[in-house]
Amino acid sequence: MRGTVRKRGSRWYIIYDEGRDPSTGRRKQRWVSAGDTKKEAEAKLTKALAELNQGTYTEPSKVTVGAYLDTWLTDIVPMVAGPSTATSYEHMVRRHLIPGLGIVKLHELRASHIQKYLSGKLTSGRLDGNGGLSEKTVRHHYVTLHTALAAAIEAGDLAINPAEAVKTPKAPRNEMRTLDEIGLRRVLQAAKGTPYYALFYLTLYSGMRRSEFLALRWSDLDLERGAVTVNRRVYMRKKNIDYREPKSDHGRRQIPLPASATSVMVQHKADTVARLETLSAKWNEESLLFTNELGEPLHPDSITHAWMQLVNSLGLKGIRLHDARHTHASIMLRQGVNPKVVSERLGHSDVNITLQIYSHILPGLQEAAAAAFDAGIDAVDPSNEGVSA
């Protein structure tokens, strides 16, 4: 096999010469996307020809979707995804995508294959055979496959991404149910006397994610200034609890705390030190802020379960632990706090994300702003100077 490189549009391609078609006598060529520069394309051609000479070359046209996805999981995913995301990819690829699309050759994969796969998952995709998967889950399958195929394009194994032309199910957004000020007080009053009072208080008064507050150490809490610093998050690696840096620079942040929350944390520290003394252990600044009675890390699911038991006992069914974060943001926005400030407290990368999530609150805020503008103008004495400095 021989090959050359050529530019088409903004990308470079390797053109493989596969001889002549015996039935027509025409020369057969195959184009394979090979990168954005001529140097990159030439390097890939050289590598392919060297593998051919060594007997290790596999023609791209013979690689199946299953073989490619297996390689993607092994070689690429660990470099670009966190452990929890990698575990999710592994589940979807091994149990669904490879059994459903694995036998199709990668270069023959078409949008129609993917469309049929997604439709089938909606009607009969459950592994236990009891019906289809939810729109949200099927959309996750699509996103995973699209991500894997995008990597194939970057590597020069595909020219186009067939997933681009696929109609995907719209995943319904989880309904956001938040507490008002009275509901917040009810929850915290009921949490008093439980091991989770300080934890739930900090959650409602800071807007942190579960993965963030479970990773806090005492060194992350500044009781003199009344602030908490988020610089890592907890995640589950199989059955083990581990820690990782925030996903983005915006996730790494300092959150000023209200005086009441600081007071609660001061008491939590005193209670923690006293409890450790009964265990003949010493308090350590690098130990976790929230632990069980033995000083061990709290399992994320146990916190979620404790929260659901608490709110359900108050008749507040449907208020998830993550809604405590939404509650914090919603109350602040209703109080007139600048959305940019709220966005920074939440660790959003862009204030537009905050505005989009809490758009249901904005109409009321706009009306209040209009009324406040009116009141402000009416309060002005017209006899005063009419030019602002």
N, C-alpha and C positions, 0 to 999 in steps of 0.2 A: 504494500500500500504506500502511496505517495501523497504528499499534501503540500499546500501552500497557504499563505494568509492573505486576506483581502479585507478592506474596510467597506462596510455598507452602513450608510447613515452615520451614527455616532459610535458604533461598535465595530470591533474587529472579529473576523470569523476565520476558522480553519476550514479550508476546502479540501476534502479528501477525494483523491482520484481512485475510483473503484473499477477502473477498466471499462470495457464496452458491454452493453447489453447484448447477449447473443441473439436475441430475437429481433432487435431493431438495428443493431450495429452502432447505436449512439453511445457516446461516452457518458458514464454514470459518475455523478459528483454528489457529495454530501456536505452540506454546510453545518458547522457546529459553532455556536457562539463561544468566543474565547477571550473576551475582556474589552476594556476601554482603550488600550494602547497596543501599538504594533509589537512592542517589546514583550508584553504579556502574552499576546497570541503566539509569537514565535517560541516563547519558552514552553508553552503548553504543547505546541506541535513537536518540539524537540523531545519533550518528555514522552509523548505518545509513541513516537517512532523508536525511542530507546526501549520502551516497554515491549514494543512489538518484536524488536530484535532479541530481547531477553525471554520472550515467550510468556510475559506476564500481562500483556495488554488485553483488555476486555473492550470490545467495541461498544461505544455508548448506545448504539441502536439495539444491543442485546441486553442491556441492563434493565431489569424489571423495576417497577415502582417499589415492590417489596424489598429488593436488594438495596435500592437507593435509600429508602427510609431507614433500613437497618444501619447503613453506613452513616446516615445523618445523625441518628441517635447516638452512635458510638463516637464519632469523630468531631461533630460540630456542636451539638447541643451542650455538652459539658463546658464548652468555651464561651457560650453566649447566654446561657440561662442559669438561673439559680436552682438549687436542689428541688424546691417544691414544684417549680415550673417543669423541670426535667422529669420529675416523677409523673406529672400530669401528661406530658408528651409520651412518655413510655407506655402509660396505660392506654391512651387513645391509639397509638400506633400499633402496639402489639396485639391488642384485643379487637380493634375495629378496622383501622385503615389497611393494614397488611392483609387480613383475611378478606376484606372487601374489594381492594384494588391491587393487591400485590402481584397478581399474575400478569397485569397489563405492562407492556414494555414502556419504559419511561418516555421514550420519544414518540410513542403512539398514544399517550394519555391525552384525552380530549375533554373539553368542558362537559360533553354529554355523559362521559363516564362518571365524572364527579357529581353531576346533577342527579343521575340515577342513584348513586351511592347515598347522597343526602336525603333524597326522597324515601329511599328504603329504610334509612335509620329513623325517620320520623314515624313510619308506620309499624316497623317490626325490628327496631334496633337494640332492644334490651337483650342482654346476654342470657337472662333467665327465660326468654321466650314469651314474656308477658307484655307484649305490645311494643310501642315505639318510645324513642327517647324524646325529651323535651326540646323545644326550639332552641333554648339556650345551650343545651348540651351539644346538639347537632351543629350549631354555629361554632362552638369550640372545636369540633372536628374539622370544620372548614378552615378556621383560622390556623390550626396546626398544620394542615396540609398545605395551605397557601404559603406559610412561613418556610416549610421544608422545600417547596418548589422554588421559592425565591432564592434560597441558598444554592439550588441547582443552577439557576441562571447566573449567579455570581461566580460560580465555579466553572461556567462554560459548558455545563452538561445539558442545558436547555436553552433554546432561543427565546421562547415566550412562556409565560405562565398560564396554562389553560384554566386555572382557577379564577382568573380575572373575569372571565365571561360567564361565571356561574351565578344564578339567582340564589341568594341565601335566605334562610328563614330569619325573620326579625325576632330577636330575642327580647321578650318582654322585660322591662326593667323591674327590679324588685321594688315593691311599693314601700315608700319611705313613710314610716310612722314615727313621729317624734313626741316627746313629752313637752308639755308646757311647764311654766314655772311651778305650778302647783303639783303637777305630776312628778317633777324632779324632786321636790321636797318630800313627797310621799315615798318615793323609792329610797331615798337616803335615810329617811326616818325608819323604814322597815329594815334597812340594811344594818342599822345600829345593833350591836351585839353579835353580829355575824363576823366570820373571819375576813369578809370581803368589803367591809365598810370603807376603809381607806382607799382600796383599789377602785371601787365604784365611784367614790367621791372624786378621785383624781381623773378618772375617765370622763365624767360628766363636766368637770370644770376645766379640762384641758383639750378635749377633742382628739386625744391620741387613739391610734388603732390598737387593737388587741396585741398584735405582734410587737408593737412598740413599748407599751407599758409593762409587758411581761419580761422585756429584756432590760429594763432599767436597773441600774446599780445605785447604791447610796451615793457614790461619787458623782452621779448624774443629777443629783438633787441639791440645789443651793438653797438652804433654809434661811440664810441671812438675806439674800436678795429676793427670795420667793420666786424661784424659777426652776424649771426642769429642762434638761438637755437630752434630745433624742439623737443618738449616734449609732444605734444598732437596732436590730429587730430579731425576734425569735422565729424559728421555723422548725418543722418536724422533718427529720431525716429518717425515714422509715418509722421506727418507734422511739427514736432518740431525739431529745431536744437539743438544738444547736443554735448558734447565733451568727448573724451576718450583718454587713453594713447596709444602710438604707439603699433602696433601689436607685435613688437619684440624690443629687446635691440638695434639692429642696426638701427631701425627707429628713436630712440632717439639720436640725434647727433647735433653737432655744425658745421655750414657751413660758412667758411670765404667768405666774399663778395669782389668782385672787387671794386676799389675805385669809379668807376662811379656809381655803384649800391648803395653804401653807400651815395654818394652825393644826389642821387635821393630820398633816404629814409629820409635824413635830410630835404629836401624841403617838402617831404610828411608830416613830423611831423609838420613843421611850418604851412603848409596849414590846417592840422587837428586842431591844436590849435586855429587858426584864425576862422575856421568854427564853432568850439564849442563855441567860445566867442559870435558869433552872435546868438547862441541858448541859451545863458546864462548858458552854461554848462562848467565844468572844465575838462581839460585834465587829464587823469588818467593812470598811468603806467600799470595797470591791465586791462585796456579796450582793445578792439580788435584793431589790427593794421589796418585792412581794414573793413570799415562799409559803409552803405549807408549815404545819406545826413543828416539823423536824428540820426546817431550814432548807428543804429541797425545792427545786423549781416546780412551779405550778403547770400542770398540763393545760394547754389552751382550751381543749374541749371541756375540761372540768369547770373553767371560768364561765364559758358560755352556758353550761348546764345550770350553774348556780344562779346566773342572771335570769334565765328563763323561769326557773322556779320562783324567784323573787317577784318578778313582774306579773307572772300568772296568778300568784297568790293575792295580788292587789287588783285583779281583774283587768290588767293592762296587757291582754294577750296580743301577740303580734309585734310587740316592741322588742326588736332584736338587740343584742349587745352592740352591734355596729350602729344601731340607731341612737345609742348614747352619744356617739360622735356627731351624728346629724343633729341631735338635740342641742348640743353645745353650739354648733354653727348657727342653727335656726334662731335660737334665743339671742345670740349676739347680733345677728342681722336685724332682728326685730327691734333691738335696742338702739339701732342706728349706728353700729360699729361699721367702719369702712370695710367693704368687701375685700379689699386688698389685705387688710390686717387679718381678717378671718381666714383668707386663703393661706397666708403665711403661717398662721397657727396650725392649720390642718396639714401643712406640708404639701400643698398642691403646687404643681410646676407653673401654673398660669391662673390668674384670677378669673379668666373666662371659664375654667373648669368649675370653679366655685359658683359662678353665676349660673352656669348651666344646671348644676345639680340642685341648686336651691332657687330655681327660677319661679317656683310656685309661691315663693315668699315675696318676690319683687313687686308684683302689682300692688300689694298693700303698702309696701315701702314707698312706691311712687306716689300713691295717693296721699300718704302722710307727708311726704316731702312737698307736694303741691300745697297742702293745707298749711304747712309750716311757713312756706314762702309767703302765702297770703297774710298770715298772722304777722309775720315780720314786717311787711310793707305797711299794714294797717297801724302798727304800733309807732311808726315814724311820725314825728312832728313836722308837717309840711312847711312850717315857718323857718326851719333850719336851713343851712347851706345845702344846695342841691347838687354839688359836685363832690364825688368821692376822691380822696387823695390817692 
